Amino acid sequence: MSDASRLTLNPPSRILLGPGPSNIHPRVQMAMLAPVVGHLDPYFVSVMEDTVALLRRTFRTQNKLTFPVSGTGSAGMEAAFDNFLEPGDTAIIGVSGLFGERMAENALRSGAKVVQVKAEWGNIIAPEAIETVLKAEKKVKLVAVVHAETSTGALQPLQEISRLAKQYGALFLVDTVTSLAGHEVAVDEWGIDICYSGTQKCISCPPGLAPFTANDQALAALASRKNKVNSWYLDLSLLSGYWSESRFYHHTAPISMVYALHEALALIDEEGMGARVARHKRHGAALHAGLEAMGLKLHAQAGHRLNVLTTVQIPAGVDDARLRKRLLTEYNIEIGGGLGPLKGKIWRIGLMGHSSTAENVLLVLSRLEKLLSEEGFKAKAGDGVAAALKVLNG
Ligand SMILES: *Cc1c(COP(=O)(O)O)cnc(C)c1O
């Protein structure tokens, strides 16, 4: 272990077009190099305050309880279910992909009764199916869905389910790990009571924090719990003491990660959320058009496809792992494979945050076309790029 050159980190600079992490902006990289100060240092306190203000703007919420949970997106998920469910509660979870399944697993571990409303992986959950369960169960504590199902490429419409949850007196909980800062998310306007996200998808930060917000109705439910929250680390009452003016010590905030999130949120603010969502839409549409022009089939339900992550069926005869490996080693491009029942059946191509550029759309299409023809699928030469350019120039 004494070979210093072997131990020196020298990671490659990849073009990250998978399901996250996405590439980070140089300013976010720089932020992580800034000096570490104490977590109660007045300077850091001001960074915390600014970060919370920027997060509220990003989530489009006025919620007092808004801060990043220390941990990746899954920590946000676990905080949501740990805090708002307990034995005796009933939860309805929409499950149409891996992250819906993960939500159901988290809900189960809280000791609550869990009713899953399922749809095929790639489709959205029908609000009527949720209403059927809301009617059948006497009292439902919360309804939870994934906004952008990263395992399938589908975008779940939220407003109708939100309305139903309210009508039946249930809290509405939404996972926006992949949608926030890439698709429109409006927490207050859409009546979302509890919402969490992650930093390494469309926010374009390294993984490590889970932006979180909850409104007063959710906090009232929290205050009337019969049991203590199982997790001490993710107990929102304790965490909000630390993230409020009292700065009551709970754990040491990951200083450099908060710097990075601050900078990434500032970049989002500078671009403007409207322009940012439009950028993701334009590049997503160009990629969709390009893949279809190459003769490939998109996987997610038409009309409900994500702009930030495209799922495309792997043509028969093409070796999934070998093509992705060649893309990485020969062209430095990462894309994702399928998960669960979609393993070996689809690829997942992300255009998230700083990775969502016209250049990346054209690059991945041309590299895919070349590799696919070498692997036995004859894409019509140049058609993918031409179709994408038409969208980009349109
Ligand atoms: C990535 C992801 C998560 C989990 O986030 P981690 O940062 O990997 O813990 C949860 N939900 C969705 C929809 C995701 O895409």
Ligand as a Chemical Component Dictionary entry (heavy atoms), coordinates in Angstrom:
data_LIG
# 
_chem_comp.id                   LIG 
_chem_comp.type                 NON-POLYMER 
_chem_comp.pdbx_formal_charge   0 
_chem_comp.three_letter_code    LIG 
# 
loop_
_chem_comp_atom.comp_id 
_chem_comp_atom.atom_id 
_chem_comp_atom.alt_atom_id 
_chem_comp_atom.type_symbol 
_chem_comp_atom.charge 
_chem_comp_atom.model_Cartn_x 
_chem_comp_atom.model_Cartn_y 
_chem_comp_atom.model_Cartn_z 
_chem_comp_atom.pdbx_ordinal 
LIG C1 C1 C 0 -32.291 8.001 -7.685 1  
LIG C2 C2 C 0 -33.663 7.933 -7.121 2  
LIG C3 C3 C 0 -33.905 7.688 -5.768 3  
LIG C4 C4 C 0 -32.821 7.306 -4.810 4  
LIG O1 O1 O 0 -31.861 8.259 -4.694 5  
LIG P1 P1 P 0 -30.370 7.870 -4.200 6  
LIG O2 O2 O 0 -29.707 9.200 -4.281 7  
LIG O3 O3 O 0 -29.851 6.875 -5.171 8  
LIG O4 O4 O 0 -30.476 7.361 -2.824 9  
LIG C5 C5 C 0 -35.204 7.729 -5.307 10 
LIG N1 N1 N 0 -36.229 7.978 -6.146 11 
LIG C6 C6 C 0 -36.041 8.198 -7.464 12 
LIG C7 C7 C 0 -37.210 8.455 -8.339 13 
LIG C8 C8 C 0 -34.749 8.180 -7.985 14 
LIG O5 O5 O 0 -34.563 8.380 -9.290 15 
# 
loop_
_chem_comp_bond.comp_id 
_chem_comp_bond.atom_id_1 
_chem_comp_bond.atom_id_2 
_chem_comp_bond.value_order 
_chem_comp_bond.pdbx_ordinal 
LIG C1 C2 SING 1  
LIG C2 C3 SING 2  
LIG C2 C8 DOUB 3  
LIG C3 C4 SING 4  
LIG C3 C5 DOUB 5  
LIG C4 O1 SING 6  
LIG O1 P1 SING 7  
LIG P1 O2 DOUB 8  
LIG P1 O3 SING 9  
LIG P1 O4 SING 10 
LIG C5 N1 SING 11 
LIG N1 C6 DOUB 12 
LIG C6 C7 SING 13 
LIG C6 C8 SING 14 
LIG C8 O5 SING 15 
# 
